Amino acid sequence: MDLEARLDLLMSLAADDREGPPTRIADAPASGAASTSRLPPRLRHTRSVGALRPLNIRSLRLRGGGRMSLMRVLMTNACSFNCHYCPMRRDRDLPRTLLKPEELVRIFLEAHRRRWCGGLFVTTGIPGRPVKVMDDLIRALELLRETHGFRGYIHVKMVPGGEPAQIARLTALASRVSINLETPCGASLLQIAPEKRFATTLANLESARAQVVRQWGEEADGRPRDRSHPNGASGMTMQFVVGATPDSDRDVLAKVTDLYAGGGIHHAHFSAFRPIRDTPMEEHRAAPALREHRLYQADYLLRTYDFGRDEIVFDTRGNIPLERDPKTTWALAHPERFPIDVRTAEIGELVRVPGIGPATARRLVEERPRTTLRGLTDLRRLGVITKRAAGFLTLAGRRLAGVRWVEQLDFWRAEDEVGAYRFVYQVSPGTFR
């Protein structure tokens, strides 16, 4: 079965809530597609792009190199908030859908039984009071963990405005908890989401974070993890919408590093703003996709390469230059640090070289005592991207490249995206992050 047929078949499980005899998997057509006439009215439009289809299955990269298929579920695209940029905003005319907690659980467990997915990601709009939405999220996780005994990976996106006891319960049941901050400060959030309060979202994040940090501390002291109640042990994430407000990359990364300093955060997500049809920001210019990519690269430098936020190079507007990656930009801005000798440099020096990552730097240091490095071929064999690194390296005092960095002169800046088609979206690419 192709992916579309699988998703249709799984959606047919939600038909059990309609009036009349329940629909079983066996009742689905031979192609695997669900009959929309069997679904309750609130699920009739799930195939419409405007409805932000409630299910998809994506591959998640795991630390250590493995991968896991993750079922991503949007419980509802109905929302009481009227955020200017959001495809689910209250005043937007689009078909609305709603999966109940019991339906979500049936769908996921069937997909897991068939080995179509190994874990679950749950997000939702906020119809009505956030407290009621949090109850539904908790109900779904309680059914999975405590009724059906699922002990695998669950990532849940918490909605701002929940009560402290709800935040504690949801975090206890989840492998990972995330929350959308949208912007780095309250003043800019009010520009695009006047009904939301940044302080409320940040307070909710701090409540969950304290629980995650406590779990990490207990595991460090030797307490085994309870896989049915992991207390967010996989760490938290948060998401920022980039380009919807005047906030610069420096502003965003300053908030990100402040949050990292408190512990409990695994990583940040960045979503380049896209104008959504029939919203107040439909005519707003889209943020360059490359800007989102550069923020992820800078975030990786902060988390993995031991860069400080003051070491990220910004332009006069406080944004990361798009022409080259942040690591290369930093290296070119510090000519006094290069070249370094591959045979004697420390790991901390090697990871600062463009084209050398932490694993490659460790491999170089481990191989040096028992291998004679003679040139670029040996470095490539050990994982060095030599076309990027050669200009910053020497080997026993011998330069490996005559020019430090070569690039083609462009007529336009990368952020101008000259010739790019101006596209207005129906849904946000960042919905399931």
N, C-alpha and C positions, 0 to 999 in steps of 0.2 A: 504494500500500500504506500502511495506517496504521502507526503506530509499533509496535503489538503484533505485527503480521504481520512487520515488518522484523526485530524482535528474535528472533522465533521462527525466521525463515529463517536468521539469522546463527548462532543456537545449533545449527542442524542441521549446521553445519560441524564441530562437535565430535564428531559421530558417526563420524568417520573412524577413531577409535581403538578402536571396538568390534570384536569378532571377526566375521569374515566380510567380504563385499565392502564397500568404502567407500561411504558415502552422499554423493551429490553434491547441489549446489544444485538441479539439475533434478529430483531425486527428491522434493523437498518438495511437499506438496499444493498445489493450484491457488491456495488462499487465501494461500499464503506461510507458513502455520504449519508448524512442524517437528513431526514425529511423535515423541512422547516415547518410544515403544517402540524407536526407532532409537538413542536416546542410551545411552551407557554408564551403569551403575548410579549412579555418583557424580554424574551430571547429571540424573537422572530427576526431581528435585524442584525444578528451577530456577524453576518457575512458582509455587511456594508462597511466600507472603509471609514465612513464618517462615524461609525459606532466604536472605533478603536477596538477592533476584534479582541475578544476577551482572552483568547488562548494563543500562545505560540510556543515553540520548542526551539531552544537555542543551545549551542555548545558552550560550556563554561570552562575556561582554562584554569587548571588547578596549580597551586604551588608545587614545584617538583617536576612539572612537565606533563602531567596527565590531563585528561579532559573528562567532563561530566555533562551529559545532556540535562538541561534544566527546563522544566515546564514553567512558563511565565503566565500568570493569571491576573487579569484585571477584573476584580470582583464587580465593579460597576463603573460606567463612565458618567453617571449622574453626579452632579455636584451643586452644592448650595453657594459656593463661592463664585465670584465674577472676575477672576483675574484676567487682565487685559490680554495676555499672551497665550492663554491656555485653550486648547481645543475642547476641553470639557466644561468650559465656563457656563454659568447658569443661563445666560441670555442667548446662547448660541442655539440655533435651530438644527438639531441632529437627532437621529434615533438613539434612544437610551436603552441600555441593557443592564441586567442585574443577575449575578450568580449568587445564590444563597450559600451559606457556609456548608450545608450538607451536600449541595450539588458540587461545589468545588472539591470537596473531599472525595466524592464518588469518582469524579473525572480524573483527579490526580492518581488515586489508588489504582484505577484501571490502567492508566498509562504506565504507571510504575510496574504493575504486574506483568504487562506486556514488554517491559524493558525498553520502552520508548523514552524514558527519562529516569534520571537517578535522584533528582532533587527538585525543589519547588521554590519559585519566587512569587510572592503575592503583593500586589499593589492595588490601589482603589481610589476612586473619587470620594468626595465627602458629601453625600446627600444628607441633609438634616444636621443633627448635632454630631460633633466629632466623638462624643462619648458613645453614642449608639454604633458608630462605625468601628470604634475600637472593640466594642463587645462582639461584633460580627467577626473581626479578625481573630480575637481570642477564641471564640467558639470554633472556628475552623481549625486552629492549631491544637486546641484541646481534643477535638475529635481525632485528629491525626496521631497525636502523641499518646494520649491516654486511653482512647477507645480502641484505636486500631494498631497501636504499638509501633508506629513509624518512627525510626530512630535516625533517619538520614538527614540530609541538609535541607533546611528551610530558611529562606531569606524573606523577611517581611518588611514592608515599608510602612512605618508608623505615621499616623496622621497627627498633626499638631492639635493640641487642645484636649488630649486625653487626661484622665485623672491619674494621680501618682500610682495608685494600686493597679490600674490598668496597664500602665507603662511597665511596672515591675512584672506583672503576670505575662505580658506579651514577650518581654525580653527573656524571661525564664524559659519559655517554650521555643524560642527561635535560636537557630544557629547564628544568624546575623540579623541585625536590625539596622534600618537606614531611615533617614528623614530628609526631606527636601528643604534646604535653607534658601534656595533660589538666588539670593544676593548676599554680599558680605556684610551688610549693615541694614538697620531698620529703615533709614531714610530712603534708600533706593528701593527697598521692598515695597514701600507705600506707593511708589510711582507705578508699579505694575500689578500690585495685589493689595488694593487699599483696605480690604477686609481682613487681611492677615496681620499678625503681630510678630515681628522678628524675635522679640523677647520671649514670647510663649514657645516658639519653636526651639529656641536655644535652651530654654529651661527644660523642655522635654528631652532634648538631646543629652543634657547633662545628667538627668535622672537615669537614663538608660546607660550612659557611659559609666557612671559610678558602679553600676551592677556588673558591667563587663570587666572593668578594672579589678573589682573584687574577685570575680571568677578567675581571672588571669593570676592573681596573687595566690589564690587557693591551689591552683594547678601547679604553680611554681613551688609551693610548699609540699607537693606530693599527693594532693587529693585527686583521685581519678575523676574524670569528667562523667557526669550523668548525661548520657546521650538522649534521654527523653526530656531532660530539662537542662539544656546546655548553657543557658544564661548568656546568650550572645557571644559565645567563646570564639567565634570566627572573626570578631571585631565589627565595628560599626562602619557605615559609609554615609556620606552626605552628598547632595547634588546641588550644583550651581548652574543657573541659566546665564550663559555668557553672551553679552552683546545686546540684551534687552534693556539695559540701563547704562548710564555713563560710567559705571565702575570699571576701573582699569584692571589689567592682569595683576599689577602690583597689589591692588586692593584685595583681589580674590585670594592670591597666594599668601598675603599677610594673615587673612582670617584662617586659611587652611593650616598654616604652620602654628598659629595660636591653638587651634583645636588639636593638632597632633601632639603638642607639648603636654596636654593633659592626659594622654594615654587613652587606650580603648578604641582608637580609630584605626581601621585597617587602611582605607584609602578614600580619596575624594572622587566624585564623578563631575565632569564638566559637559554641559550640553549647549552647543552653539545655538543661539536663538534662530528660529525659523518663523517667518510670518505665516500665520494660520488664517485661512479663509474665514470671513465673517466674524472677525474679532477686531477690537479697536486698534490693534497693532498690525493689521493686514498690510498697510503700506510701509511699515517700518522695514528698514534694510536688514537683510539676513546677515548674521555674523559669519565671517569666512570659516569654512570647515577646518582650514589649516590652523586657525586660532585655537580651536578646541584641541587639536592634535598637539600643538606646542605647549599648551597648559598641561596636558597629560605627560609630556616629556619632562617638563620642569618639575612636576609633582614627583615623577620617578627619580629625578636627581635628588630631591629633598629626602625621599624615603629610603632610597637604596644606595645612592652614591655619596651620602654624607655631605651634601652641599648645604650651606646655610641660605636662608631666603635673601640675605644681602648679597649673595654671590650670583644670583640670577640677574642677567643683563636685561634692562628694559630700555625702550626708546624714550623720546622726550614726552610722549603721552602716557608713559607708565605701562605700555604693553610690550610683550615679548616680540622682538623682530621675527617676521615670518620667513625671511629669506633663507635662514639656515636654522638647524636645531639649536636649542639653548646651550647644550654642552659645547658645541663648536664655537658658538658666539662667545662663550666665556673664555675658551682657550685662546681665541684670537685677540681677546681683550687683555690677555695676560701674557705677552710675549716673554716677560722675564722668567716665566715658569718653564719654558721650553727652549730647546729640546731636552728630553731626559733619556738616559741610557737604559735600554731594555734589560741589560745584564745586571744592573745594580739598583734600579729604582724600587722603592717600596710599593706595596699594593695600593696604598692611598694615593701615591703619585700616578701609578699606572691607570687607575680607574678614571682619572681626570683627562686622559688622552681620548680624543674622539676615535671611535672604532674599537675601543677596548672596554668591555663590561666587567662587572665584578667576578663572574665565573672565569672569564678569560684571564683576568689579572691574577687570580689565584693559581690558575693552571701554569701561567708563565713562571711565577715564583717557585712553584713546585718542580717544574721541569728544569730550571736553570742549573741545579747542582749536578744533574745527570745527563744533560743534553747540551751540545755545543750549538748555539744559535748562530747561523751563518748569514742569513739574509731574509728577505721578504717571504720566500717560499716557506721557510721554517715557521715564521710568524703566522702565516695563513693557516698552516697545518694545526696550529694551537688555538685558532679561532679569532685572530686579529683581522679586522677589516682594514687591510693595508692601504687601500686607496684613500681612506680617511685618516689613518694613523701615521703613515710614513713620514709626513712632513714635521711631525712633532717628536720623532724618535731618532736616537742614534744607537749604533751597535758597536761597542768597544771604541767609542769616540768617532765613528764614521757615520756621517749623515746618510739616512736611508732615502731621502728625497731632496732635490735641490730647492723646491718651492714648498712652503708650509701648507698652503691651501689654494686650490684652483677652483674657480667657479665661472660660469658663463654670465656675461653681462646681460641683464634683462632690460627691456624697454619700459616695463611697468613694474610697480611694486606688487608683491605677491598678494597683499590684502585687497588690491583693487579688483582682482578677479576679472580682468578685462575679457570681454567676450562671453562671460558666463551668463546663461539664461536665468532670468529672474523668475523663480518658481514660487508660487504660493501653495502652501501645504494644507492638506485636510487634517492631518494628525501630526503630532510631534515625534521626531525620531528618538527623543529621549524618554519616552513614556515608560519603558521597561528597564530603566537603569537603577 
